[in-house]
Amino acid sequence: MQDSTSSPSPDAALAELLEGNRRFVEGAPIHPHQDAAYRASIAVEQRPFAVIFGCSDSRLAAEIIFDRGLGDLFMVRTAGHIVGPGVLASIEYGVSVLGAPLVIVLGHDSCGAISAARAATNNETPMPENLRPIIDGVAPSIRLANARRVTDADGITNLHVSRTVDMIASHSDEMSETVAAGRCTVVGMSYRLADGRVTLLDAAPVPL
């Protein structure tokens, strides 16, 4: 779809990711941009066409599930895809400096970090203090789910993804203006571990 200098539209970038996931699900990947010549061609400059902010889960390797290669995706990952200053700055770097027109927040089913945060927030299972930043990062989504009486694991995860989308899209004046102008789109997705399929989530803002 793209070379090292082109910048696709947000819609074109999203279509490219969805097409790559289709190939992955069907077991027909083409493994683009993984050869020695392409590696050499992007050694001086990177121009990724999407920023992927996902969970650190070892089963959520974005370059594989979207059938992409070197230089295509600017990756940011934390357990439970929790945001913080460094994460937000990294995502904005991918957009404002590297020119990526698309940001994906990638959640998945059976997320251990979200399950642990849910148990700790609801006073069911205590967590070690050194894991507190993960719990604190997910807890607002757990409390919102409780308030809305969302009890199923997938619903909670999707709510957490939607909150994260809104936080990223509005966290700075520059990012808000970029999104409002249509130069970048922030989208939530959910990944199914068993069949490898990604699903687009409702992009409507969720109250923080």
N, C-alpha and C positions, 0 to 999 in steps of 0.2 A: 504493500500500500504506500509506504513512504520511504524516502531515502533520508540521509543524514541532514538535509537542509530544508526539507519541506515541512510545513505546519498545516495539518488537516483541520477542518472545522470540528467543533465538538461532536456534531452528529456523525461525521465520518469516522472520527476516532472511536466513538462508541460502537458503531457498526463493525469496525475492524476487530474490536475485542469480542463482540458477540459471535462473529464469524469464527474467530479462533477458538472460542469455547465450543462451538458446534463441532468443529473438527476434532477437538480433544474428546468430547463425549462420544463421538462416533468412532473413535479409534483410528482417525485418519489425519494425524498431524503432519504438517509440512516442515516444521522446524525452521522458520525463516530467520535470516540474519544470525546464523550460528557458524558460518564458515570463516576461514582465515582471512580471506580478502575483505569481507565486511568488517571483521574485527579491526583490521588495519585502517580501513577508511574512516572509522569513527574514533580513532585513537586521540586525535587532537581536540575534538569537540563532540559533545553529546547533544542530541535534540530529541528527547523522548516525546512520544505523542500522548502519553497519559501518565498521571501520577496515581499510583495504587497505594492506598493506606489500608492495610489489612491487619488481621490478627497474626501473631507470631506462630500460630499452630503449624507444626511441621508438615501437615497435610495440605497446606494452603499456599503452595508455591505458584505465584501468579504467572511467571513466564511459562510454566508448564500448562496450567489450566486454561490460559488464553492463547497458547501456541504461539508465543513470541520469542524474540531473541535478544541479542546484545543491543543496547542503546534504545530499545523500544519503550521500556517502562521505568519510571523513576519510583523506587520502592521505599516505603516507610512502613515499619511494622512494630507493633507493641502487643503484649498480651491483652486480649479483649479489645483491641484497637482503641485504647484509651488515649485521649489527647492531653497535651501539655505544651508549654512554650516551645520546647525544642521540636516537637512534632509539628505544630502549627507553622513554625518558621521553615521547617524542611519542606512542607507541602507548598507553602507560598514561594519558596525558592524554585521549586519545580515549575511553578506557573509563571512567576514574574521574571525570573532570570533565564530559565531554560525554555520557556515558551510553550509548555504543555497546555493544550486547550481543554483537557478533561481531567477531572479528579474522581476517582472511584473509592468509595468507602466499602470495603469488602468484609462482610461478616459471614458466619457459617453456622450450621447446625451443630449441636453437641459441643458448644464452646465451654471448655472447662473453666476459663477465667470468669465468664458470666455466671455460670452455675455456682462457683465458689463465692462470687460477690453477692449473689442472691441469698445464699445460705447465711453468709456473715451479716448482711444488711438486715435480714429478717430474724437475726439472733438464733439461728438454728445450729450453726457450726462456727466456732471461733477460728480466726485465721492468725497465723504468725504475724507479729508486728512488722517484720521486714517485708511482708507482702501487702501492707496497708495501702501503698499508692495505687495498686491495682484495684483493690476494693473501693477506695475513695473515688477512683475514676469512673467506675461502673455504677456506683450507688445511686446517683441521681436518676439514672434510667430505671433502676429497680424500684425506687420510690414512686416514679411516675407510673410505672406499670402497676404497682400496688394501688395507686389512686384510681387508675382506670380499670382495675380489676382484670388486668391481663395476666393470666396465670400460666399459659403454655410457654414452653421454652422458646419455641420459634418466634412467637409473638413478642416476647421480651427482647430477644436478640434483634429482631427487625426494628423495634422501637429504639433500641440503643444505636443501631445504624442510622436511623432517621435523625436522631438527636445529633449525632456526630456530623452528618451532612450539613445540618443547619449551623453548627458551631464553626465548621470550616468555611462555609460560604460567607459568614458574617463576622469573622473574627477581627478583621482589619478594614479600614476604609478602602485601601487599595484592592483587597480581595473582593469586597462587596461591589466596588465599581466595575471590576473586571467581569464578575458574574452578571451584573445588571446589564452591561454592554454586550453580553453574548459572546465575549472572547473566550470564556471558560465556563464549563458546566460541571457542577458537583452532583454526583449520582450515587445512590446507595444500591448495593447488590448483596444478595445472599447466595452462598455456595452450599450445595448438598454434597456431603462427603462421600456418600455411597455411589451416586451416579455421576458426579463431577459437573453437574449442571449449575450455571448461575442464573439467577432470576433478578430482574430489575424491581426495585422497591418503589413505593409511592414517594415522590420527591416533595410532597407538601411539607412545609415547615412544622416542626414539633416544638411546643413551648419548652424553653430551657428551665 
